[in-house]
């Protein structure tokens, strides 16, 4: 597998400072090991301007083969700048019908896929009106009412609203709650929401961010007419030399030809996956961010995942923004990644395309699941770091980590790749020429060791280092899962 990792070919990492605090969950041999929650699924409510162009339909197919990763509480057809006066819940229903035909086969490979009959009950629609025209007295819709009901449900988990089109359904829900409830009740309502939007596809997004400053909001802000899509993080999922300028990524695995072979020809659900016109699946990062592959922690967008990496700050006004941002939002961050061309690339698109081979192989394998028996398909490996102690690291401490507990459900051989993710941490130190870099010894072996650098670039001399273990099987297609290690360096 061609891992697109950070910094040098010898896996030496130089860290850039980020002003954030990451809580240590538990520590092992001078490290804290973060493990993605296995039992708790994220609650999710999808807003999609499906039928404006093929990409929403494509994303819906991918979303449904990962449906066992989520508790799905709404599939809402909405408008957007690209589809101002129509909604298409019927198209969601068609794709769910195809999913229903393969759902039992998916269950042979992993459990927890929702019944198609249930999904039909949460298909809904917003008003067939554009943006702010759908906000205000008398503008409630079946979708906005279902969204309010979902947030109000007696469930301690937050509700993730993934916005593939315009967010006016969310805007109307927030407007109504503010008009009909106390300030304290509104605060509690907003606190239960997590929003990941795919740019600004109507004029309600900036309004929401201004009117509800406490709302957790992930976005590359901006409007299509200003060229925002070229600059948005999400376009890294499939961007080429023109769309998003992803010149270091592997384009062969996002072409219509690759998708014909690996997705469209695989059963009734694959048949619902259309050919792309501009880009493949621009909306998918919003839910790929929530897939439990051992890499993502949704409450920490700055840690990075298949859905990209974002940092919390107030972005400056750009020509493609609808209006200036006036408060911090989770928005574009930059990773430095070695591309398939052998060159280093730095930018926000890299936070997604660095994982492209892994998430495309994973999608292809899941499409196999829709039509094959268990023993005819590949299944992801299970990484496991073995250490159990609980010690915080200091400078020059030696850290030893082992993944001997890792396994593969199909009995396939495993490959290991340990790498540091410098942008996700806060402990920075000088580069290889002027100071002491971090070198991971035996980084492609089952056991590794390294020494905590003692030459700190910036005060106070403490911070976090992120080490990621990627375990890849030798099945077909090759599948990867992760475990993240967070080292909290103290004086």
ZAGU-353606 format. One record per residue (C-alpha): x, y, z. Coordinates in steps of 0.02 Angstrom, whole numbers, plus 50000, padded with zeros to 5 digits. Layout:
BEGIN
XYZ
...
This chain:
BEGIN
500005000050000
500635017349958
500465026750122
500405045650100
501245050750261
501945066450336
503715073350327
505195062650273
505365045450197
506245039850356
504685045050451
505505059850537
504235072550595
504415091050633
502955098450726
502025114750699
501205123450847
499315123550866
498435132451008
497315118951078
497245107251226
496965088551198
496385078551347
497335062551386
496195047551395
497455034851461
499315033051447
500465018551409
502365018151425
502445036951435
500975038551316
499115040551318
498235028951197
496615035351123
495405021951067
493905026150958
492295021551049
491705004750984
489955003851057
489255021451040
488675026050866
488495044250818
486725050350788
486575057950614
485295068350518
485675070850333
485135086250233
485375083350046
484945093149889
484875076549799
484555077249610
485395094049588
486845084249510
487455066249528
488605068549678
487245067649812
486615051249741
488385044549741
488635049849921
486985041949972
487565025049906
489205026150003
488275032250157
487105017350158
488475004150148
489155012250307
487425013550386
487895001950528
489145015050587
487745027350628
486055029350710
485145037650565
483765049350623
483345058850466
483625058650277
482955075350220
482805081550041
483205100150032
483525114349912
485145123449875
485825136849760
485925123249628
484125117549654
483125132249720
481305127149702
481205108249712
481585094049832
481755075749785
481345064049930
480805051249801
482615049149747
483165045349924
481775032549932
482355024049771
484125022149838
483475015750005
482435002849909
484024996649827
484894996249997
483434986050066
483754972749933
485564970549993
485394974450178
485284956250233
486854952250134
487774966750218
487274959250385
488244943550342
489834953850349
489504965950493
488014968050607
486984983450645
486324988650475
484624997050496
483124989350411
482584997650251
480814998950320
481485009650462
482475020950346
480895024050245
480095031450403
481455044750420
481445050650239
480755068250242
480835084850151
481085103350176
480125117150091
480415119049902
481085136649931
482815144249927
483805149350080
483075162750192
481425162150096
481085146150195
481405154150366
480115161950480
478315161050538
477335147650446
478905140550363
479005124350462
479255108750357
479165090050391
481075090150393
481285104550515
479995096950632
480825079850626
482505088150661
481815096950815
481075080550876
482755071750852
483695084950952
482375084351089
482495065451106
483075059451276
484795054051218
486435060651290
487325059151123
487435074651013
486515074850847
487625076950694
486815086650553
487765083350392
487305096250262
487565091150080
486575105750009
485785121150086
485535121250275
483865130550279
483005115850364
484235117750508
484015136550504
482125135050520
482275122750665
483435134750756
482315149550717
480775140750786
481625134950945
482265152550978
480525159650951
479605147251060
480775142851203
481745151351340
483535156951320
484115142551429
483115129851329
483845136851167
485585135251238
485285116951281
484575113751108
486075121551019
487285112151132
486615095451070
486965099650887
488535096150786
488545102650607
489675098050461
489195107550303
489885106250127
490265124650093
488845137450090
487505131749969
486235144850015
486205160950117
485625153050281
487335146150329
488125163050369
486505168050456
486575152550567
488395155550614
488025173750659
486395171050753
486945155550850
488765158750898
488865143851015
488435131150880
489775118150840
490035121150654
491255113250530
491395121850361
492495128450224
491445144350208
491015151850041
489865151749891
490085142749726
490055158449618
491625165049703
492585149149670
492385142449846
492315124249793
494085124849726
494725130349896
493605119850010
494345105650112
492995093350057
493515094149874
495055084149922
493995068449918
494145067449729
494885083749667
495985082949513
497235094749433
495825107349405
494535104649542
495475108149704
497185106149621
497535089649711
499105086849610
499915074749733
498425062949747
498055046849656
496755051049523
496595033549452
495505027749597
494205041649579
493895040249392
492245034649318
493165019549249
493745014049424
492005017149491
491235006849350
492284991849398
492224993349587
490535001249627
489265002349486
489364984149429
489064977249602
487244973149625
485664983549642
486424996649756
487924999049643
486725001649498
486055017149588
487785025349586
487815037649439
489305043749339
490015060049404
489965076149304
491165087249403
491855077749551
491535061449640
490525063049801
490885080549862
489695077750008
490425061650077
491745069350192
490335075350305
489925057550359
491625049550326
492175060850470
491075049950582
491595032550522
492315022650667
493935016750588
495045020450738
495635037150668
494215049350697
493645057650857
492175068550803
492335080250951
494105084250893
494065089550709
495865095350729
496455077350751
496085072750570
495145058350488
494495052250320
493325067250326
494775079550338
495545090250474
494905107050536
495485119850664
494485131950770
494765150150724
493935165150642
494445164950458
494845180950366
493665187250233
493965179450063
493225183949894
492145168249891
491365171350063
489585177750070
490005189050217
491395190850346
491485177650482
491315185450653
491665170950769
492745155250777
492185140350674
492975123650635
493745127450466
495175124050346
496805116950414
498375111650323
499345095350318
501015092150233
500945075750139
502065065650024
501095062949864
501075049049737
502215059949630
503605058949761
503425077349806
502845085949964
501165094849957
500425106250088
498635112450103
496895108950166
496435096650026
497865085750084
496955082550248
495745071650148
496665065049996
498075058250103
496855044150149
496145041649973
496805024149940
496165017950107
494405025050093
494185019849911
494745002149946
493575001750095
492105007349990
492484994249857
492554980649990
490884985850063
490094985249891
490744967449881
489804964050042
488154968349957
488304953549838
489494940549914
489574928050054
490724931550201
492114919950144
492134928049971
492524945650029
493834955150126
493544962550299
494564975750391
495954971050512
495864974850698
497364984950760
497814983250943
499224991751036
499694980551180
500314992251317
499254994451471
500245006151588
499765024151619
501295035551617
501535053151550
503125056151448
504535068151482
505885074251365
507155060851314
506025046851377
506085031351269
504375025551209
504115007551153
502495002351069
501944985351006
500474980050898
500674961350927
498854960250979
498254965350805
497304952550702
496324950050542
494614941550537
495034933150371
496734926950428
497644938250304
499434943850332
499604961450402
500734976150365
501104989550494
501485007950470
501775019250620
501855037750583
501785053950677
500415066350634
501275082650677
499845094450632
498685085850755
499825088850904
500475103851000
502235098651044
503405106950918
505275105250904
506655110350784
506965101950617
508235088950567
509565101450513
509525112750665
508915101650804
508245084650854
506885077050746
505755062850799
506315046650719
505195031350736
506325016150733
505625000950640
504125011350585
503534997550467
503684983650596
502534976750729
503544984950870
504315002350867
505245014150981
505725032450984
506395045551102
505435061051152
506405075951082
507145087951209
507405103151098
505785112651108
505485126850984
504165136451081
503755138551265
503125131651381
504015115751330
502535104151346
501195097951228
500535082851136
501235071451002
500075060950894
500695044050834
499555033950719
499665015250689
498965010150520
498704991450501
498354985250324
497864967650276
498424958250121
496674953950062
495854960849905
495594975349909
496834979250047
495964987050197
496664998450332
496155002350510
497025013550636
497435016550817
497995033350878
499265036251015
499335053051103
500905057051199
500725070751328
502445078051356
502725086051527
504195095151602
